Amino acid sequence: MKIVFGILASHNENYNLFKNVWIKFITKFKNSQHKDLIDFFFLYSENTIPTLSDKELQNRIDANGNRLFYDYYSETENEEIMESFVRRSLSLLKHLDQSPDGLPTYFIRTNISTLFDFEKMISWLNDKPRNLFLGGSIVDNIFPTFVCFSGTNLIFSKDVCKFIINHENFICQRLNNILGDDRFFTHFIIQNLPVSLCSVKRIDFIDITHNEKLVKIVNYHKCTPYDTNIFCFRFKTSDRLFDIDLMNKMYNLIETQNFDLNNFTKNTNLTITCSIPEYDILSDNIFKIKV
């Protein structure tokens, strides 16, 4: 099994701090027994390129000679943000397809303010289908007729990636009309392929409005505190420095394998909540929706 992360990124002060937390996670993983199972690509658009010796791709190595991650720069100048997300993802998939190793078993498209427990994720993927597979965290109330996965953790099997590449022209012709890259990819794949769908359980650190006040919460998204296979964590409050601080604390939580969120949230003014979905046959159905 081979996994590649495509991590949407940008060059600004907060995003650089988010990236530093990712690098801590990656460095720890790249010194583990499973270090060769995952490659990491930070996806930038063309108009954010700093001065580079290699315009397209930078290979980052740690002091022990381990390849940590790549900075990948796609050809996406002056585009709407959702269009840029799609084009950056396509650009990396084509690069991987043309590389000596080819496409990975799974491609995971995420963003720089979402983190993963890589070891738990590998264990979760071990018994998942290697073909015609689409995974992610389910988003409620987007479209009533089919499931939609969040862009925080879209997981594509190799053949689904190849299908996306083969239909690049079709996809690019419709980019002006998309509401979101996650909805677009979910809709496009489910409409045309008999994929197996799998929900990814996630913990969200987010804001909600309660009694006309903004409240920071920790939400068990599509899971409960009793689940032991949660490996995805999303940080998206209105205070990005607060998010970065939480991400750093999550690093210590994962490192010690101590998922006591009650203790974790004691000094953060965070309220723990839980959203439990009304599961039906969504995960077993094949959806064919006309675009």
Secondary structure in CASP SS format (residue, H / E / C, confidence):
PFRMAT SS
TARGET T0000
AUTHOR 0000-0000-0000
METHOD secondary structure of the structure
MODEL  1
M C 1.00
K C 1.00
I E 1.00
V E 1.00
F E 1.00
G E 1.00
I E 1.00
L E 1.00
A C 1.00
S C 1.00
H C 1.00
N C 1.00
E H 1.00
N H 1.00
Y H 1.00
N H 1.00
L H 1.00
F H 1.00
K H 1.00
N H 1.00
V H 1.00
W H 1.00
I H 1.00
K H 1.00
F H 1.00
I H 1.00
T H 1.00
K H 1.00
F H 1.00
K C 1.00
N C 1.00
S C 1.00
Q C 1.00
H C 1.00
K H 1.00
D H 1.00
L H 1.00
I E 1.00
D E 1.00
F E 1.00
F E 1.00
F E 1.00
L E 1.00
Y E 1.00
S C 1.00
E H 1.00
N H 1.00
T H 1.00
I C 1.00
P C 1.00
T C 1.00
L C 1.00
S C 1.00
D C 1.00
K C 1.00
E C 1.00
L E 1.00
Q E 1.00
N E 1.00
R E 1.00
I E 1.00
D C 1.00
A C 1.00
N C 1.00
G C 1.00
N C 1.00
R E 1.00
L E 1.00
F E 1.00
Y E 1.00
D E 1.00
Y E 1.00
Y E 1.00
S C 1.00
E C 1.00
T C 1.00
E C 1.00
N C 1.00
E C 1.00
E C 1.00
I H 1.00
M H 1.00
E H 1.00
S H 1.00
F H 1.00
V H 1.00
R H 1.00
R H 1.00
S H 1.00
L H 1.00
S H 1.00
L H 1.00
L H 1.00
K H 1.00
H H 1.00
L H 1.00
D H 1.00
Q H 1.00
S C 1.00
P C 1.00
D C 1.00
G C 1.00
L C 1.00
P C 1.00
T C 1.00
Y E 1.00
F E 1.00
I E 1.00
R E 1.00
T E 1.00
N E 1.00
I C 1.00
S C 1.00
T E 1.00
L E 1.00
F E 1.00
D C 1.00
F H 1.00
E H 1.00
K H 1.00
M H 1.00
I H 1.00
S H 1.00
W H 1.00
L H 1.00
N C 1.00
D C 1.00
K C 1.00
P C 1.00
R C 1.00
N C 1.00
L C 1.00
F E 1.00
L E 1.00
G E 1.00
G E 1.00
S C 1.00
I E 1.00
V E 1.00
D C 1.00
N C 1.00
I C 1.00
F C 1.00
P C 1.00
T C 1.00
F C 1.00
V C 1.00
C E 1.00
F E 1.00
S C 1.00
G C 1.00
T C 1.00
N C 1.00
L E 1.00
I E 1.00
F E 1.00
S E 1.00
K H 1.00
D H 1.00
V H 1.00
C H 1.00
K H 1.00
F H 1.00
I H 1.00
I H 1.00
N H 1.00
H C 1.00
E H 1.00
N H 1.00
F H 1.00
I H 1.00
C H 1.00
Q H 1.00
R C 1.00
L H 1.00
N H 1.00
N H 1.00
I C 1.00
L C 1.00
G C 1.00
D H 1.00
D H 1.00
R H 1.00
F H 1.00
F H 1.00
T H 1.00
H H 1.00
F H 1.00
I H 1.00
I H 1.00
Q H 1.00
N H 1.00
L C 1.00
P C 1.00
V C 1.00
S E 1.00
L E 1.00
C E 1.00
S E 1.00
V C 1.00
K C 1.00
R E 1.00
I E 1.00
D E 1.00
F E 1.00
I E 1.00
D E 1.00
I E 1.00
T E 1.00
H E 1.00
N C 1.00
E C 1.00
K E 1.00
L E 1.00
V E 1.00
K E 1.00
I E 1.00
V E 1.00
N E 1.00
Y E 1.00
H E 1.00
K C 1.00
C C 1.00
T C 1.00
P C 1.00
Y C 1.00
D C 1.00
T C 1.00
N C 1.00
I C 1.00
F C 1.00
C E 1.00
F E 1.00
R E 1.00
F E 1.00
K E 1.00
T C 1.00
S C 1.00
D C 1.00
R H 1.00
L H 1.00
F H 1.00
D H 1.00
I H 1.00
D H 1.00
L H 1.00
M H 1.00
N H 1.00
K H 1.00
M H 1.00
Y H 1.00
N H 1.00
L H 1.00
I H 1.00
E H 1.00
T H 1.00
Q C 1.00
N C 1.00
F C 1.00
D C 1.00
L H 1.00
N H 1.00
N H 1.00
F H 1.00
T C 1.00
K C 1.00
N C 1.00
T C 1.00
N C 1.00
L C 1.00
T E 1.00
I E 1.00
T E 1.00
C E 1.00
S E 1.00
I C 1.00
P C 1.00
E C 1.00
Y C 1.00
D C 1.00
I C 1.00
L H 1.00
S H 1.00
D H 1.00
N C 1.00
I C 1.00
F C 1.00
K C 1.00
I C 1.00
K C 1.00
V C 1.00
END
